[in-house]
Each structure stands twice: as C-alpha cells, then as structure tokens.
Amino acid sequence: MATLTIRDFDDELKAALRVRAAQHGRSMESEVREILRRTLTADETEPAHAGLGSRIAALFADLGEPAFEDLPPRSGHVRAAEFSG
C-alpha cells in the first residue's frame, strides 16, 4: 500500500470532507479513498465532466425508455397561465 500526503489542503474543504465522512460513517481517510476509487474507476462511457442532462439520464437509465406512444394526444391550443392576486 502506498501513502499519499496532501499539502496546503484548504480548511473549508477539510471541514466538508469531515462532514461527508461522518454522513457515510467513515473516517476522513476512508472517505478520501472511496472518493478516489469512485472517481478513478468511473465507467469510461460516462466521463466525470458530463453535463447535467447526461448525469440525470444516467441516474434513470435502468428504468428503460419512456413510452411516449402511451401518452394521449394533445388537444386544444396552448393558453397562457392566469394568475389571480
């Protein structure tokens, strides 16, 4: 096993890491290992810099394709919203 030293680690970042580790029931060191493992072993087809839409689509990919043919046809014209105040 190798040892990694990180110098000039921002105090705010360290505090956020501490909170995240506590939320996951891990030590800060274990949390860093998990973050690095997940980041460096991410699926090659889904780059870490993917846009928001791509990341949302990946979250719901296992639900299958939407069944647009099951939607009823639209009828009428589009109306502007009416607000009463």
PDB file of N, CA, C and O in Angstrom:
ATOM      1  N   MET A   1       0.845  -1.183   0.000  1.00  0.00           N
ATOM      2  CA  MET A   1       0.000   0.000   0.000  1.00  0.00           C
ATOM      3  C   MET A   1       0.889   1.246   0.000  1.00  0.00           C
ATOM      4  O   MET A   1       1.937   1.290   0.645  1.00  0.00           O
ATOM      5  N   ALA A   2       0.444   2.227  -0.727  1.00  0.00           N
ATOM      6  CA  ALA A   2       1.164   3.490  -0.827  1.00  0.00           C
ATOM      7  C   ALA A   2       0.582   4.491   0.149  1.00  0.00           C
ATOM      8  O   ALA A   2      -0.551   4.347   0.607  1.00  0.00           O
ATOM      9  N   THR A   3       1.370   5.507   0.461  1.00  0.00           N
ATOM     10  CA  THR A   3       0.936   6.601   1.314  1.00  0.00           C
ATOM     11  C   THR A   3       0.932   7.868   0.483  1.00  0.00           C
ATOM     12  O   THR A   3       1.854   8.115  -0.295  1.00  0.00           O
ATOM     13  N   LEU A   4      -0.100   8.662   0.649  1.00  0.00           N
ATOM     14  CA  LEU A   4      -0.246   9.906  -0.099  1.00  0.00           C
ATOM     15  C   LEU A   4      -0.342  11.055   0.886  1.00  0.00           C
ATOM     16  O   LEU A   4      -1.138  11.009   1.823  1.00  0.00           O
ATOM     17  N   THR A   5       0.466  12.085   0.678  1.00  0.00           N
ATOM     18  CA  THR A   5       0.427  13.279   1.521  1.00  0.00           C
ATOM     19  C   THR A   5      -0.117  14.432   0.687  1.00  0.00           C
ATOM     20  O   THR A   5       0.336  14.662  -0.434  1.00  0.00           O
ATOM     21  N   ILE A   6      -1.084  15.151   1.232  1.00  0.00           N
ATOM     22  CA  ILE A   6      -1.659  16.303   0.535  1.00  0.00           C
ATOM     23  C   ILE A   6      -1.292  17.556   1.312  1.00  0.00           C
ATOM     24  O   ILE A   6      -1.690  17.723   2.465  1.00  0.00           O
ATOM     25  N   ARG A   7      -0.542  18.421   0.680  1.00  0.00           N
ATOM     26  CA  ARG A   7      -0.122  19.664   1.330  1.00  0.00           C
ATOM     27  C   ARG A   7      -1.066  20.792   0.932  1.00  0.00           C
ATOM     28  O   ARG A   7      -1.724  20.731  -0.106  1.00  0.00           O
ATOM     29  N   ASP A   8      -1.124  21.822   1.771  1.00  0.00           N
ATOM     30  CA  ASP A   8      -1.925  23.016   1.512  1.00  0.00           C
ATOM     31  C   ASP A   8      -3.394  22.677   1.249  1.00  0.00           C
ATOM     32  O   ASP A   8      -4.012  23.234   0.342  1.00  0.00           O
ATOM     33  N   PHE A   9      -3.940  21.777   2.033  1.00  0.00           N
ATOM     34  CA  PHE A   9      -5.339  21.368   1.930  1.00  0.00           C
ATOM     35  C   PHE A   9      -6.198  22.439   2.593  1.00  0.00           C
ATOM     36  O   PHE A   9      -6.018  22.735   3.774  1.00  0.00           O
ATOM     37  N   ASP A  10      -7.120  23.015   1.849  1.00  0.00           N
ATOM     38  CA  ASP A  10      -7.959  24.104   2.315  1.00  0.00           C
ATOM     39  C   ASP A  10      -8.773  23.689   3.545  1.00  0.00           C
ATOM     40  O   ASP A  10      -9.330  22.592   3.583  1.00  0.00           O
ATOM     41  N   ASP A  11      -8.839  24.573   4.553  1.00  0.00           N
ATOM     42  CA  ASP A  11      -9.573  24.268   5.788  1.00  0.00           C
ATOM     43  C   ASP A  11     -11.060  24.029   5.544  1.00  0.00           C
ATOM     44  O   ASP A  11     -11.654  23.153   6.172  1.00  0.00           O
ATOM     45  N   GLU A  12     -11.667  24.795   4.640  1.00  0.00           N
ATOM     46  CA  GLU A  12     -13.089  24.614   4.341  1.00  0.00           C
ATOM     47  C   GLU A  12     -13.333  23.276   3.651  1.00  0.00           C
ATOM     48  O   GLU A  12     -14.328  22.600   3.912  1.00  0.00           O
ATOM     49  N   LEU A  13     -12.414  22.910   2.773  1.00  0.00           N
ATOM     50  CA  LEU A  13     -12.529  21.630   2.097  1.00  0.00           C
ATOM     51  C   LEU A  13     -12.373  20.478   3.089  1.00  0.00           C
ATOM     52  O   LEU A  13     -13.071  19.468   2.994  1.00  0.00           O
ATOM     53  N   LYS A  14     -11.467  20.636   4.024  1.00  0.00           N
ATOM     54  CA  LYS A  14     -11.270  19.616   5.051  1.00  0.00           C
ATOM     55  C   LYS A  14     -12.526  19.477   5.916  1.00  0.00           C
ATOM     56  O   LYS A  14     -12.921  18.364   6.263  1.00  0.00           O
ATOM     57  N   ALA A  15     -13.148  20.596   6.261  1.00  0.00           N
ATOM     58  CA  ALA A  15     -14.369  20.563   7.065  1.00  0.00           C
ATOM     59  C   ALA A  15     -15.491  19.861   6.302  1.00  0.00           C
ATOM     60  O   ALA A  15     -16.236  19.069   6.880  1.00  0.00           O
ATOM     61  N   ALA A  16     -15.612  20.149   5.003  1.00  0.00           N
ATOM     62  CA  ALA A  16     -16.628  19.495   4.185  1.00  0.00           C
ATOM     63  C   ALA A  16     -16.365  17.996   4.088  1.00  0.00           C
ATOM     64  O   ALA A  16     -17.299  17.196   4.113  1.00  0.00           O
ATOM     65  N   LEU A  17     -15.106  17.622   3.978  1.00  0.00           N
ATOM     66  CA  LEU A  17     -14.732  16.209   3.936  1.00  0.00           C
ATOM     67  C   LEU A  17     -15.082  15.522   5.252  1.00  0.00           C
ATOM     68  O   LEU A  17     -15.571  14.392   5.259  1.00  0.00           O
ATOM     69  N   ARG A  18     -14.835  16.195   6.344  1.00  0.00           N
ATOM     70  CA  ARG A  18     -15.155  15.632   7.662  1.00  0.00           C
ATOM     71  C   ARG A  18     -16.655  15.368   7.784  1.00  0.00           C
ATOM     72  O   ARG A  18     -17.065  14.316   8.274  1.00  0.00           O
ATOM     73  N   VAL A  19     -17.469  16.321   7.338  1.00  0.00           N
ATOM     74  CA  VAL A  19     -18.922  16.176   7.401  1.00  0.00           C
ATOM     75  C   VAL A  19     -19.376  15.026   6.494  1.00  0.00           C
ATOM     76  O   VAL A  19     -20.187  14.192   6.898  1.00  0.00           O
ATOM     77  N   ARG A  20     -18.854  14.990   5.283  1.00  0.00           N
ATOM     78  CA  ARG A  20     -19.230  13.934   4.336  1.00  0.00           C
ATOM     79  C   ARG A  20     -18.844  12.556   4.874  1.00  0.00           C
ATOM     80  O   ARG A  20     -19.619  11.606   4.766  1.00  0.00           O
ATOM     81  N   ALA A  21     -17.665  12.450   5.443  1.00  0.00           N
ATOM     82  CA  ALA A  21     -17.222  11.179   6.011  1.00  0.00           C
ATOM     83  C   ALA A  21     -18.146  10.749   7.149  1.00  0.00           C
ATOM     84  O   ALA A  21     -18.511   9.577   7.246  1.00  0.00           O
ATOM     85  N   ALA A  22     -18.519  11.687   8.000  1.00  0.00           N
ATOM     86  CA  ALA A  22     -19.409  11.374   9.118  1.00  0.00           C
ATOM     87  C   ALA A  22     -20.774  10.917   8.607  1.00  0.00           C
ATOM     88  O   ALA A  22     -21.371  10.001   9.172  1.00  0.00           O
ATOM     89  N   GLN A  23     -21.270  11.547   7.547  1.00  0.00           N
ATOM     90  CA  GLN A  23     -22.559  11.157   6.977  1.00  0.00           C
ATOM     91  C   GLN A  23     -22.530   9.730   6.444  1.00  0.00           C
ATOM     92  O   GLN A  23     -23.544   9.032   6.457  1.00  0.00           O
ATOM     93  N   HIS A  24     -21.363   9.305   5.977  1.00  0.00           N
ATOM     94  CA  HIS A  24     -21.219   7.955   5.436  1.00  0.00           C
ATOM     95  C   HIS A  24     -20.677   6.969   6.472  1.00  0.00           C
ATOM     96  O   HIS A  24     -20.451   5.800   6.160  1.00  0.00           O
ATOM     97  N   GLY A  25     -20.470   7.436   7.691  1.00  0.00           N
ATOM     98  CA  GLY A  25     -19.992   6.550   8.750  1.00  0.00           C
ATOM     99  C   GLY A  25     -18.573   6.071   8.535  1.00  0.00           C
ATOM    100  O   GLY A  25     -18.233   4.944   8.897  1.00  0.00           O
ATOM    101  N   ARG A  26     -17.736   6.924   7.945  1.00  0.00           N
ATOM    102  CA  ARG A  26     -16.350   6.556   7.653  1.00  0.00           C
ATOM    103  C   ARG A  26     -15.400   7.592   8.245  1.00  0.00           C
ATOM    104  O   ARG A  26     -15.794   8.704   8.596  1.00  0.00           O
ATOM    105  N   SER A  27     -14.152   7.191   8.340  1.00  0.00           N
ATOM    106  CA  SER A  27     -13.109   8.144   8.708  1.00  0.00           C
ATOM    107  C   SER A  27     -12.848   9.044   7.497  1.00  0.00           C
ATOM    108  O   SER A  27     -13.236   8.707   6.379  1.00  0.00           O
ATOM    109  N   MET A  28     -12.196  10.178   7.718  1.00  0.00           N
ATOM    110  CA  MET A  28     -11.862  11.063   6.608  1.00  0.00           C
ATOM    111  C   MET A  28     -10.950  10.345   5.620  1.00  0.00           C
ATOM    112  O   MET A  28     -11.108  10.493   4.409  1.00  0.00           O
ATOM    113  N   GLU A  29     -10.019   9.586   6.120  1.00  0.00           N
ATOM    114  CA  GLU A  29      -9.086   8.859   5.258  1.00  0.00           C
ATOM    115  C   GLU A  29      -9.841   7.843   4.392  1.00  0.00           C
ATOM    116  O   GLU A  29      -9.578   7.724   3.195  1.00  0.00           O
ATOM    117  N   SER A  30     -10.761   7.125   4.994  1.00  0.00           N
ATOM    118  CA  SER A  30     -11.559   6.152   4.256  1.00  0.00           C
ATOM    119  C   SER A  30     -12.448   6.835   3.223  1.00  0.00           C
ATOM    120  O   SER A  30     -12.646   6.317   2.124  1.00  0.00           O
ATOM    121  N   GLU A  31     -12.980   7.992   3.578  1.00  0.00           N
ATOM    122  CA  GLU A  31     -13.825   8.744   2.643  1.00  0.00           C
ATOM    123  C   GLU A  31     -13.019   9.194   1.434  1.00  0.00           C
ATOM    124  O   GLU A  31     -13.505   9.117   0.305  1.00  0.00           O
ATOM    125  N   VAL A  32     -11.797   9.660   1.653  1.00  0.00           N
ATOM    126  CA  VAL A  32     -10.937  10.076   0.536  1.00  0.00           C
ATOM    127  C   VAL A  32     -10.644   8.879  -0.365  1.00  0.00           C
ATOM    128  O   VAL A  32     -10.679   9.002  -1.590  1.00  0.00           O
ATOM    129  N   ARG A  33     -10.357   7.727   0.231  1.00  0.00           N
ATOM    130  CA  ARG A  33     -10.108   6.526  -0.581  1.00  0.00           C
ATOM    131  C   ARG A  33     -11.328   6.195  -1.432  1.00  0.00           C
ATOM    132  O   ARG A  33     -11.188   5.857  -2.608  1.00  0.00           O
ATOM    133  N   GLU A  34     -12.532   6.289  -0.847  1.00  0.00           N
ATOM    134  CA  GLU A  34     -13.753   5.982  -1.584  1.00  0.00           C
ATOM    135  C   GLU A  34     -13.990   6.985  -2.706  1.00  0.00           C
ATOM    136  O   GLU A  34     -14.372   6.601  -3.812  1.00  0.00           O
ATOM    137  N   ILE A  35     -13.767   8.265  -2.429  1.00  0.00           N
ATOM    138  CA  ILE A  35     -13.925   9.301  -3.463  1.00  0.00           C
ATOM    139  C   ILE A  35     -12.971   9.034  -4.621  1.00  0.00           C
ATOM    140  O   ILE A  35     -13.372   9.080  -5.784  1.00  0.00           O
ATOM    141  N   LEU A  36     -11.721   8.756  -4.306  1.00  0.00           N
ATOM    142  CA  LEU A  36     -10.731   8.483  -5.351  1.00  0.00           C
ATOM    143  C   LEU A  36     -11.082   7.208  -6.117  1.00  0.00           C
ATOM    144  O   LEU A  36     -10.980   7.174  -7.343  1.00  0.00           O
ATOM    145  N   ARG A  37     -11.495   6.161  -5.400  1.00  0.00           N
ATOM    146  CA  ARG A  37     -11.842   4.903  -6.058  1.00  0.00           C
ATOM    147  C   ARG A  37     -12.998   5.115  -7.029  1.00  0.00           C
ATOM    148  O   ARG A  37     -12.934   4.666  -8.173  1.00  0.00           O
ATOM    149  N   ARG A  38     -14.051   5.793  -6.586  1.00  0.00           N
ATOM    150  CA  ARG A  38     -15.215   6.020  -7.447  1.00  0.00           C
ATOM    151  C   ARG A  38     -14.860   6.891  -8.649  1.00  0.00           C
ATOM    152  O   ARG A  38     -15.312   6.639  -9.766  1.00  0.00           O
ATOM    153  N   THR A  39     -14.056   7.905  -8.409  1.00  0.00           N
ATOM    154  CA  THR A  39     -13.699   8.832  -9.483  1.00  0.00           C
ATOM    155  C   THR A  39     -12.803   8.162 -10.516  1.00  0.00           C
ATOM    156  O   THR A  39     -13.002   8.324 -11.720  1.00  0.00           O
ATOM    157  N   LEU A  40     -11.834   7.421 -10.049  1.00  0.00           N
ATOM    158  CA  LEU A  40     -10.855   6.846 -10.969  1.00  0.00           C
ATOM    159  C   LEU A  40     -11.311   5.549 -11.615  1.00  0.00           C
ATOM    160  O   LEU A  40     -10.704   5.108 -12.591  1.00  0.00           O
ATOM    161  N   THR A  41     -12.355   4.930 -11.102  1.00  0.00           N
ATOM    162  CA  THR A  41     -12.864   3.697 -11.711  1.00  0.00           C
ATOM    163  C   THR A  41     -14.231   3.921 -12.334  1.00  0.00           C
ATOM    164  O   THR A  41     -14.970   2.967 -12.577  1.00  0.00           O
ATOM    165  N   ALA A  42     -14.570   5.180 -12.592  1.00  0.00           N
ATOM    166  CA  ALA A  42     -15.867   5.510 -13.202  1.00  0.00           C
ATOM    167  C   ALA A  42     -15.947   4.876 -14.578  1.00  0.00           C
ATOM    168  O   ALA A  42     -14.930   4.664 -15.238  1.00  0.00           O
ATOM    169  N   ASP A  43     -17.158   4.578 -15.000  1.00  0.00           N
ATOM    170  CA  ASP A  43     -17.410   3.992 -16.309  1.00  0.00           C
ATOM    171  C   ASP A  43     -16.823   4.905 -17.390  1.00  0.00           C
ATOM    172  O   ASP A  43     -17.066   6.112 -17.397  1.00  0.00           O
ATOM    173  N   GLU A  44     -16.064   4.323 -18.283  1.00  0.00           N
ATOM    174  CA  GLU A  44     -15.413   5.102 -19.346  1.00  0.00           C
ATOM    175  C   GLU A  44     -16.431   5.761 -20.269  1.00  0.00           C
ATOM    176  O   GLU A  44     -16.119   6.772 -20.899  1.00  0.00           O
ATOM    177  N   THR A  45     -17.643   5.210 -20.365  1.00  0.00           N
ATOM    178  CA  THR A  45     -18.643   5.790 -21.258  1.00  0.00           C
ATOM    179  C   THR A  45     -19.308   7.011 -20.647  1.00  0.00           C
ATOM    180  O   THR A  45     -19.969   7.764 -21.361  1.00  0.00           O
ATOM    181  N   GLU A  46     -19.155   7.226 -19.363  1.00  0.00           N
ATOM    182  CA  GLU A  46     -19.764   8.365 -18.676  1.00  0.00           C
ATOM    183  C   GLU A  46     -18.655   9.188 -18.029  1.00  0.00           C
ATOM    184  O   GLU A  46     -18.343   8.989 -16.855  1.00  0.00           O
ATOM    185  N   PRO A  47     -18.047  10.128 -18.796  1.00  0.00           N
ATOM    186  CA  PRO A  47     -16.955  10.908 -18.236  1.00  0.00           C
ATOM    187  C   PRO A  47     -17.403  11.765 -17.060  1.00  0.00           C
ATOM    188  O   PRO A  47     -18.563  12.168 -16.977  1.00  0.00           O
ATOM    189  N   ALA A  48     -16.466  12.042 -16.146  1.00  0.00           N
ATOM    190  CA  ALA A  48     -16.773  12.817 -14.948  1.00  0.00           C
ATOM    191  C   ALA A  48     -17.235  14.226 -15.298  1.00  0.00           C
ATOM    192  O   ALA A  48     -17.922  14.862 -14.498  1.00  0.00           O
ATOM    193  N   HIS A  49     -16.872  14.725 -16.477  1.00  0.00           N
ATOM    194  CA  HIS A  49     -17.239  16.082 -16.873  1.00  0.00           C
ATOM    195  C   HIS A  49     -18.527  16.124 -17.701  1.00  0.00           C
ATOM    196  O   HIS A  49     -18.794  17.118 -18.375  1.00  0.00           O
ATOM    197  N   ALA A  50     -19.317  15.064 -17.655  1.00  0.00           N
ATOM    198  CA  ALA A  50     -20.574  15.031 -18.409  1.00  0.00           C
ATOM    199  C   ALA A  50     -21.505  16.129 -17.915  1.00  0.00           C
ATOM    200  O   ALA A  50     -21.455  16.530 -16.752  1.00  0.00           O
ATOM    201  N   GLY A  51     -22.339  16.598 -18.801  1.00  0.00           N
ATOM    202  CA  GLY A  51     -23.284  17.656 -18.456  1.00  0.00           C
ATOM    203  C   GLY A  51     -24.378  17.158 -17.527  1.00  0.00           C
ATOM    204  O   GLY A  51     -24.525  15.955 -17.308  1.00  0.00           O
ATOM    205  N   LEU A  52     -25.131  18.078 -16.993  1.00  0.00           N
ATOM    206  CA  LEU A  52     -26.187  17.754 -16.043  1.00  0.00           C
ATOM    207  C   LEU A  52     -27.221  16.818 -16.658  1.00  0.00           C
ATOM    208  O   LEU A  52     -27.642  15.856 -16.016  1.00  0.00           O
ATOM    209  N   GLY A  53     -27.626  17.084 -17.872  1.00  0.00           N
ATOM    210  CA  GLY A  53     -28.617  16.232 -18.530  1.00  0.00           C
ATOM    211  C   GLY A  53     -28.124  14.801 -18.680  1.00  0.00           C
ATOM    212  O   GLY A  53     -28.879  13.854 -18.459  1.00  0.00           O
ATOM    213  N   SER A  54     -26.863  14.642 -19.054  1.00  0.00           N
ATOM    214  CA  SER A  54     -26.280  13.300 -19.193  1.00  0.00           C
ATOM    215  C   SER A  54     -26.221  12.585 -17.858  1.00  0.00           C
ATOM    216  O   SER A  54     -26.473  11.382 -17.783  1.00  0.00           O
ATOM    217  N   ARG A  55     -25.892  13.315 -16.807  1.00  0.00           N
ATOM    218  CA  ARG A  55     -25.815  12.685 -15.486  1.00  0.00           C
ATOM    219  C   ARG A  55     -27.200  12.290 -14.988  1.00  0.00           C
ATOM    220  O   ARG A  55     -27.356  11.231 -14.380  1.00  0.00           O
ATOM    221  N   ILE A  56     -28.213  13.130 -15.237  1.00  0.00           N
ATOM    222  CA  ILE A  56     -29.581  12.790 -14.844  1.00  0.00           C
ATOM    223  C   ILE A  56     -30.059  11.574 -15.631  1.00  0.00           C
ATOM    224  O   ILE A  56     -30.665  10.668 -15.059  1.00  0.00           O
ATOM    225  N   ALA A  57     -29.793  11.545 -16.940  1.00  0.00           N
ATOM    226  CA  ALA A  57     -30.193  10.410 -17.764  1.00  0.00           C
ATOM    227  C   ALA A  57     -29.541   9.126 -17.264  1.00  0.00           C
ATOM    228  O   ALA A  57     -30.180   8.074 -17.255  1.00  0.00           O
ATOM    229  N   ALA A  58     -28.283   9.196 -16.851  1.00  0.00           N
ATOM    230  CA  ALA A  58     -27.588   8.015 -16.334  1.00  0.00           C
ATOM    231  C   ALA A  58     -28.242   7.507 -15.051  1.00  0.00           C
ATOM    232  O   ALA A  58     -28.293   6.300 -14.817  1.00  0.00           O
ATOM    233  N   LEU A  59     -28.739   8.414 -14.227  1.00  0.00           N
ATOM    234  CA  LEU A  59     -29.395   8.011 -12.984  1.00  0.00           C
ATOM    235  C   LEU A  59     -30.651   7.186 -13.240  1.00  0.00           C
ATOM    236  O   LEU A  59     -30.969   6.278 -12.472  1.00  0.00           O
ATOM    237  N   PHE A  60     -31.365   7.502 -14.317  1.00  0.00           N
ATOM    238  CA  PHE A  60     -32.637   6.854 -14.601  1.00  0.00           C
ATOM    239  C   PHE A  60     -32.551   5.867 -15.763  1.00  0.00           C
ATOM    240  O   PHE A  60     -33.583   5.397 -16.242  1.00  0.00           O
ATOM    241  N   ALA A  61     -31.349   5.545 -16.222  1.00  0.00           N
ATOM    242  CA  ALA A  61     -31.171   4.686 -17.392  1.00  0.00           C
ATOM    243  C   ALA A  61     -31.774   3.303 -17.191  1.00  0.00           C
ATOM    244  O   ALA A  61     -32.286   2.714 -18.143  1.00  0.00           O
ATOM    245  N   ASP A  62     -31.724   2.779 -15.986  1.00  0.00           N
ATOM    246  CA  ASP A  62     -32.222   1.426 -15.758  1.00  0.00           C
ATOM    247  C   ASP A  62     -33.749   1.355 -15.723  1.00  0.00           C
ATOM    248  O   ASP A  62     -34.302   0.264 -15.590  1.00  0.00           O
ATOM    249  N   LEU A  63     -34.439   2.484 -15.838  1.00  0.00           N
ATOM    250  CA  LEU A  63     -35.898   2.489 -15.868  1.00  0.00           C
ATOM    251  C   LEU A  63     -36.436   2.181 -17.266  1.00  0.00           C
ATOM    252  O   LEU A  63     -37.629   1.929 -17.433  1.00  0.00           O
ATOM    253  N   GLY A  64     -35.570   2.201 -18.253  1.00  0.00           N
ATOM    254  CA  GLY A  64     -35.985   1.917 -19.623  1.00  0.00           C
ATOM    255  C   GLY A  64     -36.359   3.181 -20.369  1.00  0.00           C
ATOM    256  O   GLY A  64     -36.333   4.287 -19.829  1.00  0.00           O
ATOM    257  N   GLU A  65     -36.707   2.981 -21.623  1.00  0.00           N
ATOM    258  CA  GLU A  65     -37.085   4.101 -22.475  1.00  0.00           C
ATOM    259  C   GLU A  65     -38.490   4.586 -22.129  1.00  0.00           C
ATOM    260  O   GLU A  65     -39.352   3.774 -21.793  1.00  0.00           O
ATOM    261  N   PRO A  66     -38.736   5.893 -22.204  1.00  0.00           N
ATOM    262  CA  PRO A  66     -40.090   6.386 -21.943  1.00  0.00           C
ATOM    263  C   PRO A  66     -41.046   5.909 -23.032  1.00  0.00           C
ATOM    264  O   PRO A  66     -40.667   5.819 -24.200  1.00  0.00           O
ATOM    265  N   ALA A  67     -42.248   5.613 -22.661  1.00  0.00           N
ATOM    266  CA  ALA A  67     -43.257   5.129 -23.607  1.00  0.00           C
ATOM    267  C   ALA A  67     -44.119   6.305 -24.059  1.00  0.00           C
ATOM    268  O   ALA A  67     -45.219   6.508 -23.544  1.00  0.00           O
ATOM    269  N   PHE A  68     -43.622   7.073 -25.018  1.00  0.00           N
ATOM    270  CA  PHE A  68     -44.343   8.250 -25.480  1.00  0.00           C
ATOM    271  C   PHE A  68     -45.629   7.875 -26.209  1.00  0.00           C
ATOM    272  O   PHE A  68     -46.570   8.667 -26.250  1.00  0.00           O
ATOM    273  N   GLU A  69     -45.676   6.673 -26.786  1.00  0.00           N
ATOM    274  CA  GLU A  69     -46.883   6.282 -27.509  1.00  0.00           C
ATOM    275  C   GLU A  69     -48.060   6.066 -26.561  1.00  0.00           C
ATOM    276  O   GLU A  69     -49.210   6.041 -27.000  1.00  0.00           O
ATOM    277  N   ASP A  70     -47.783   5.909 -25.261  1.00  0.00           N
ATOM    278  CA  ASP A  70     -48.851   5.725 -24.285  1.00  0.00           C
ATOM    279  C   ASP A  70     -49.493   7.047 -23.859  1.00  0.00           C
ATOM    280  O   ASP A  70     -50.509   7.042 -23.163  1.00  0.00           O
ATOM    281  N   LEU A  71     -48.921   8.158 -24.262  1.00  0.00           N
ATOM    282  CA  LEU A  71     -49.466   9.454 -23.876  1.00  0.00           C
ATOM    283  C   LEU A  71     -50.660   9.801 -24.753  1.00  0.00           C
ATOM    284  O   LEU A  71     -50.651   9.518 -25.951  1.00  0.00           O
ATOM    285  N   PRO A  72     -51.681  10.406 -24.173  1.00  0.00           N
ATOM    286  CA  PRO A  72     -52.827  10.811 -25.001  1.00  0.00           C
ATOM    287  C   PRO A  72     -52.417  11.963 -25.914  1.00  0.00           C
ATOM    288  O   PRO A  72     -51.521  12.736 -25.574  1.00  0.00           O
ATOM    289  N   PRO A  73     -53.064  12.081 -27.061  1.00  0.00           N
ATOM    290  CA  PRO A  73     -52.712  13.178 -27.979  1.00  0.00           C
ATOM    291  C   PRO A  73     -53.103  14.521 -27.365  1.00  0.00           C
ATOM    292  O   PRO A  73     -54.064  14.615 -26.602  1.00  0.00           O
ATOM    293  N   ARG A  74     -52.351  15.537 -27.706  1.00  0.00           N
ATOM    294  CA  ARG A  74     -52.672  16.883 -27.218  1.00  0.00           C
ATOM    295  C   ARG A  74     -53.874  17.417 -27.968  1.00  0.00           C
ATOM    296  O   ARG A  74     -54.070  17.131 -29.150  1.00  0.00           O
ATOM    297  N   SER A  75     -54.665  18.188 -27.270  1.00  0.00           N
ATOM    298  CA  SER A  75     -55.824  18.789 -27.919  1.00  0.00           C
ATOM    299  C   SER A  75     -55.935  20.237 -27.465  1.00  0.00           C
ATOM    300  O   SER A  75     -55.508  20.590 -26.365  1.00  0.00           O
ATOM    301  N   GLY A  76     -56.495  21.043 -28.297  1.00  0.00           N
ATOM    302  CA  GLY A  76     -56.672  22.447 -27.936  1.00  0.00           C
ATOM    303  C   GLY A  76     -55.391  23.243 -28.163  1.00  0.00           C
ATOM    304  O   GLY A  76     -54.366  22.721 -28.602  1.00  0.00           O
ATOM    305  N   HIS A  77     -55.497  24.520 -27.844  1.00  0.00           N
ATOM    306  CA  HIS A  77     -54.361  25.412 -28.031  1.00  0.00           C
ATOM    307  C   HIS A  77     -53.699  25.686 -26.699  1.00  0.00           C
ATOM    308  O   HIS A  77     -54.311  25.555 -25.639  1.00  0.00           O
ATOM    309  N   VAL A  78     -52.458  26.063 -26.775  1.00  0.00           N
ATOM    310  CA  VAL A  78     -51.712  26.412 -25.566  1.00  0.00           C
ATOM    311  C   VAL A  78     -52.247  27.736 -25.041  1.00  0.00           C
ATOM    312  O   VAL A  78     -52.418  28.691 -25.799  1.00  0.00           O
ATOM    313  N   ARG A  79     -52.510  27.790 -23.733  1.00  0.00           N
ATOM    314  CA  ARG A  79     -53.018  29.009 -23.113  1.00  0.00           C
ATOM    315  C   ARG A  79     -51.972  29.573 -22.165  1.00  0.00           C
ATOM    316  O   ARG A  79     -51.167  28.838 -21.593  1.00  0.00           O
ATOM    317  N   ALA A  80     -51.999  30.852 -22.015  1.00  0.00           N
ATOM    318  CA  ALA A  80     -51.115  31.499 -21.049  1.00  0.00           C
ATOM    319  C   ALA A  80     -51.639  31.241 -19.649  1.00  0.00           C
ATOM    320  O   ALA A  80     -52.845  31.102 -19.445  1.00  0.00           O
ATOM    321  N   ALA A  81     -50.744  31.177 -18.700  1.00  0.00           N
ATOM    322  CA  ALA A  81     -51.156  30.977 -17.307  1.00  0.00           C
ATOM    323  C   ALA A  81     -51.909  32.194 -16.806  1.00  0.00           C
ATOM    324  O   ALA A  81     -51.599  33.330 -17.166  1.00  0.00           O
ATOM    325  N   GLU A  82     -52.904  31.936 -15.969  1.00  0.00           N
ATOM    326  CA  GLU A  82     -53.685  33.039 -15.386  1.00  0.00           C
ATOM    327  C   GLU A  82     -53.384  33.101 -13.904  1.00  0.00           C
ATOM    328  O   GLU A  82     -53.503  32.099 -13.199  1.00  0.00           O
ATOM    329  N   PHE A  83     -52.999  34.256 -13.435  1.00  0.00           N
ATOM    330  CA  PHE A  83     -52.689  34.457 -12.035  1.00  0.00           C
ATOM    331  C   PHE A  83     -53.691  35.414 -11.420  1.00  0.00           C
ATOM    332  O   PHE A  83     -53.996  36.457 -11.999  1.00  0.00           O
ATOM    333  N   SER A  84     -54.192  35.074 -10.279  1.00  0.00           N
ATOM    334  CA  SER A  84     -55.098  35.995  -9.588  1.00  0.00           C
ATOM    335  C   SER A  84     -54.440  36.414  -8.277  1.00  0.00           C
ATOM    336  O   SER A  84     -53.822  35.586  -7.608  1.00  0.00           O
ATOM    337  N   GLY A  85     -54.556  37.605  -7.924  1.00  0.00           N
ATOM    338  CA  GLY A  85     -53.848  38.032  -6.743  1.00  0.00           C
ATOM    339  C   GLY A  85     -54.586  38.958  -5.957  1.00  0.00           C
ATOM    340  O   GLY A  85     -54.103  39.408  -4.918  1.00  0.00           O
TER     341      GLY A  85
END
